[in-house]
Amino acid sequence: MKRVLPPLNALRAFEAAGRLGSFKDAATELHVTHGAVSQHVRLLEDWLGAPLFERHNRRVALTPAAKAYLEEVGPLFEQLSQATARYGVSGTASRTLAVNAPATFTLRWLVPRLAKFRAEHVDVDVTVETSNEPVESLKEPYDIIIRGGPDTFYGYAMQPFLAEERLPVCSPALLQRLPLRMPDDLRQHTLLHTSSLPRLWPDWLARAEIPSLRPAATLTFDHFYLTLQAAIDGIGIAMGPTALVSDDLAAGRLVAPFAGPRLPSRSYCTYVPDGKCDNDLVALFRAWLEREGADLPRSSPSPRTRRSRRPSRSQ
């Protein structure tokens, strides 16, 4: 006889939420988002054709029928865990997650944080490949693709996790040689460009109300991470994305000489194939990215410099 089984990920979310009495606490235990738990519970309710929870502000309570269901389902998870242990399968068996992300993002934001993820989840191996190819052009079956957005691609679920803006950044040593007291002082400096992002400096200078400014020199690189490294090395001033230079600003390798204006920029988003949205590792990594993105401090101007005497429209 064919077994009638509910969606197992949905059942797992129901068990945790019912046992803990909270979708939020269940999300924390399962290393997924609150929304993922809610979605799984709704899926199970639809599958069963009956409500499972009564919602009360920030807490949830099981319906009488769901309470009886939990009393039978709950012990099954413990039995499964014990049976797995008896057959010698370690709870820390390695699991692999395949991620594809842009090179500059990977180098400057993701890699410095991966050690923290590994320390929290020693059973998960992450393989990272870098690419700037559009999501729909990638051939490999990645679990998570990180790109700018938000965009919509057929067959993928999108979720933003990291917002950023762009503003000028440079090394402290450069400011000591050639102070920047107002945006007009940029005419004494070398402006660093990236060939794939030709509008960054023109757009920023327009917002600063000095569109015709001519710098002492310009230097263009083909990769953005080279442009940022040139700024750290004191070669010139780059348009730095706040998310990707946050660690450098905190460590004092870079400073932001002006509070504004700030150029708006696309957020970083995860794009996950529809068939992998219920994968536990995918949900775990997505939730971790969201937490790391939420912890990013807003950058501030260097204490060595003053804001422009000329207010910009965006300030």
PyMOL commands that set and color helices and strands:
alter all, ss='L'
color gray80, all
select helices_A, chain A and resi 8-20+23-30+34-48+64-86+103-120+135-137+172-177+183-188+200-207+224-232+242-251+274-276+280-294
alter helices_A, ss='H'
color red, helices_A
select strands_A, chain A and resi 53-56+59-62+95-101+124-130+144-149+156-162+165-169+190-194+217-221+238-241+263-264+267-273
alter strands_A, ss='S'
color yellow, strands_A
deselect
rebuild
show_as cartoon
